[in-house]
Amino acid sequence: MRILGYLGYNQMSWDFGMSLQHTNNLSAVREMVNRVDEQFGLVLVADRMGESLVLLANYLCWELSDVLVLRVNTQNI
């Protein structure tokens, strides 16, 4: 999302509908987190995909092998 050069700061809060002027308001952030917590049973974070997949496997009562991921375009050293 790029509006007036904005990209990255509190990007997930923006994705969940929080306006830019509220991103530094602690009570507004807590309210947004509570709303997301009520609406979603589990939120996966792309930047932390490994940990998110472990949580997904646990949430679905699956084995870790059920969410095995092969990394693409990475160098194996």
C-alpha positions in Angstrom: 0.0 0.0 0.0 1.5 3.3 -1.0 -0.2 6.5 -0.2 2.0 9.6 -0.1 5.1 7.4 0.1 3.7 5.4 3.1 4.9 1.9 3.1 5.8 -0.4 5.9 5.2 1.3 9.2 2.5 -0.6 11.0 1.6 -2.2 7.7 -0.5 -5.0 9.3 -2.5 -2.5 11.3 -3.2 -0.6 8.1 -4.2 -3.9 6.4 -6.7 -4.5 9.2 -8.3 -1.1 8.6 -6.5 1.2 11.1 -6.0 4.8 9.8 -2.5 6.3 9.8 -3.3 8.9 12.4 -4.3 6.2 14.9 -1.2 4.0 14.6 0.5 5.7 17.5 -2.6 5.7 19.7 -2.2 2.8 22.2 -5.9 2.5 23.0 -6.8 2.5 19.3 -4.2 -0.2 18.7 -5.5 -2.3 21.5 -9.1 -2.0 20.3 -8.0 -3.0 16.8 -6.1 -6.1 18.2 -9.2 -7.1 20.2 -11.4 -6.7 17.2 -9.0 -8.9 15.1 -8.8 -11.4 17.9 -12.6 -11.7 18.0 -12.9 -12.0 14.2 -10.1 -14.5 13.5 -9.2 -17.7 15.2 -5.6 -17.6 13.8 -3.7 -14.9 11.9 -0.6 -16.1 9.9 2.2 -13.6 9.4 4.0 -13.8 6.1 7.2 -12.4 7.6 7.2 -15.2 10.2 5.9 -18.0 8.0 7.8 -20.8 9.7 6.3 -20.0 13.1 2.9 -19.3 11.6 2.8 -22.8 10.0 3.7 -24.4 13.3 0.7 -22.5 14.9 -1.5 -23.5 11.9 -0.6 -27.2 12.4 -1.3 -26.9 16.1 -4.6 -25.1 15.5 -5.8 -27.7 13.0 -4.5 -30.7 15.1 -2.2 -31.7 12.2 1.3 -33.0 12.2 4.1 -30.6 11.3 4.7 -32.7 8.2 1.3 -31.7 7.0 2.4 -28.1 6.6 5.8 -28.8 5.2 7.1 -26.0 3.0 9.7 -26.2 0.3 11.5 -22.9 0.0 11.7 -21.6 -3.6 14.5 -19.4 -5.0 16.8 -20.0 -2.0 20.3 -21.0 -2.0 21.0 -24.2 0.0 24.5 -24.0 1.6 
